[in-house]
Amino acid sequence: MIHADSINYVMTALLGEQGQMILPEEFRESQQLEPGDPITVLQFGNQLILIPEKALFGELSNSFAAKLEQAGITEESLQESLPQTRLEVAKEHYPELFSDQPTEEAK
């Protein structure tokens, strides 16, 4: 949920010839944005919401980490399961590479 105290007026901008808009320097610095950094643009009714992908990735990572923690999954257990998971995915996507090996059912 968006809280009113987290919404700030930043600036009024003019669109350039090719629809470009300059983000305020203060905002670029606070978000550590550099030329060429991707920004997600969401349309919300007749409004646009700009989300720097760095921030979006950070939020996604934090959310993912919290879900894993709630499920009792540790980084150690994830690391331990990777070799078996990779093998299972490879067998599923490239069965021809494993056709001469016994399947789990045959063991």
C-alpha positions in Angstrom: 0.0 0.0 0.0 1.3 3.5 -0.8 1.2 6.0 2.1 0.6 9.6 1.4 3.7 10.6 3.3 5.9 8.7 0.9 4.7 10.7 -2.1 6.7 13.9 -2.9 6.3 16.4 -5.6 9.6 16.4 -7.5 9.3 18.6 -10.5 7.4 19.4 -13.6 9.2 18.3 -16.8 8.8 19.1 -20.5 9.0 16.4 -23.1 11.8 16.7 -25.6 11.4 16.2 -29.3 11.7 12.4 -29.0 9.6 12.1 -25.9 12.6 12.2 -23.6 12.4 13.7 -20.0 15.3 14.6 -17.7 15.1 13.2 -14.2 16.2 15.6 -11.5 19.8 15.3 -10.5 18.9 14.9 -6.8 16.7 11.9 -7.6 19.3 10.4 -9.9 22.0 10.7 -7.2 19.7 9.3 -4.4 18.9 6.3 -6.6 22.5 6.0 -7.8 21.3 6.1 -11.4 23.8 6.4 -14.3 23.2 7.1 -18.0 21.9 3.9 -19.6 20.4 2.4 -16.4 17.1 0.7 -17.1 13.9 2.2 -15.5 10.6 0.3 -15.4 7.6 2.5 -16.5 4.2 1.4 -15.3 1.0 3.0 -16.4 -1.5 3.6 -13.6 -4.6 5.1 -15.1 -3.5 8.3 -16.8 -0.3 8.4 -14.7 3.2 6.9 -15.1 5.2 5.4 -12.3 9.0 5.2 -12.8 10.8 2.5 -10.9 14.6 2.3 -11.2 15.4 -1.4 -11.9 18.1 -1.3 -9.3 15.4 -0.5 -6.7 13.0 -3.0 -8.2 15.7 -5.8 -8.1 16.5 -4.9 -4.5 12.9 -5.1 -3.4 12.4 -8.4 -5.3 15.6 -9.8 -3.7 14.5 -8.8 -0.2 11.0 -10.3 -0.8 12.5 -13.5 -2.1 14.9 -13.8 0.9 12.0 -13.2 3.4 9.9 -15.9 1.8 12.8 -18.4 1.9 13.4 -17.5 5.6 9.8 -18.0 6.4 9.9 -21.4 4.8 12.9 -22.3 6.8 15.2 -22.6 3.7 18.8 -21.6 4.3 21.4 -20.5 1.9 23.3 -23.7 2.8 20.4 -26.0 2.0 20.0 -24.2 -1.4 23.6 -24.6 -2.2 23.5 -28.3 -1.3 20.5 -29.0 -3.5 21.9 -27.2 -6.6 23.9 -30.1 -8.2 20.8 -32.5 -8.0 18.5 -29.8 -9.2 20.7 -28.9 -12.1 20.9 -32.6 -13.1 17.1 -32.9 -13.0 16.6 -29.8 -15.1 19.2 -31.0 -17.6 17.5 -34.4 -17.9 14.1 -32.8 -18.4 15.3 -30.4 -21.1 17.9 -32.5 -22.8 16.8 -36.2 -22.4 18.8 -37.3 -25.4 22.0 -36.5 -23.5 21.0 -39.0 -20.8 19.3 -41.7 -22.8 22.1 -44.3 -22.1 21.9 -43.8 -18.3 19.5 -45.7 -16.1 16.5 -43.7 -15.0 15.5 -43.3 -11.3 12.7 -45.9 -11.9 15.2 -48.5 -13.2 17.4 -48.2 -10.1 
